[in-house]
Amino acid sequence: MKIWGRVNSTNVRKVRWCAEEIGIDYEHIDAGGSFGMVGDPDYLAMNPNGLVPCLKDGDLILWESNAIVRYLARRYGTEPFASADAGAWASADKWMDWASLSFATPFRDLFWNLVRCRPDQRNECEMKRGEEQCVRLMTIADKALSDAPYLSGVELGIGDVPLGAIAYAWFSLPIERPELTYLHAWYERLCLRPAFQKAVMTPLT
């Protein structure tokens, strides 16, 4: 199995964390950003979007990080990470799409301005809007986590992966965060996991 992508990409973090959590042997190939490669004909033949991550497992080639996480969980995962119960799977699955779709714009506005822009280049309106939206969304997750230790239920599962990757960056940014007790406790539990430490807790750039 091969996984292409730069380790500081949130979407690559998701895929590598899932693979590490399940215990899959894979070859990681740096691609995207300063590593280039994503515009090469051979790469575009695998992923015509020219984005990361990309996965090759035997004859199967996949792109889109959530699709890759779902595939790895279904193909190689076991209970409780990959629930065999359709209802439990769907309940966790909804958090995957919620995190990826809901956070896409507000988190990008916040992250890019704080991490990838010089102070004099920052768009304060974008930052304020992004921060407010992220807080609103994290509050939704905090409420859900008041009922169970993980978004996937009583144990870590696929539903925790997308938001976990985002939460690492969110908790690392130099911003004021509200006291979201359950969210913070969940994040601290993630930080204790070796797979999370290896695949997600990489430098923010």
Helices and strands as residue ranges (DSSP letters): E 2-4, H 10-22, E 27-29, G 33-35, H 41-46, E 54-57, E 60-63, H 65-76, H 86-111, I 112-116, G 119-121, H 124-145, G 158-160, H 161-172, H 181-191, H 194-199
